[in-house]
Amino acid sequence: MNTKHVEDRVERKRLKRAARKKAAPKAKRASGVARGSNKRKVKKLAKGQRKR
């Protein structure tokens, strides 16, 4: 919802809330998909001399 043209903060909030209510519900996240800090961390490669 684009509310860039609305100056009043309360009015903008009301419009956004109405748009959220009207929008289709978002699909649930798949069970195997981690989010944020639960994601697997990428190991840092060794710096300096080449390994091979």
Secondary structure, DSSP 8 states (H G I E B T S, - for coil): ---TT---HHHHHHHHHHHHHHS-------TT---GGGS--------SS---
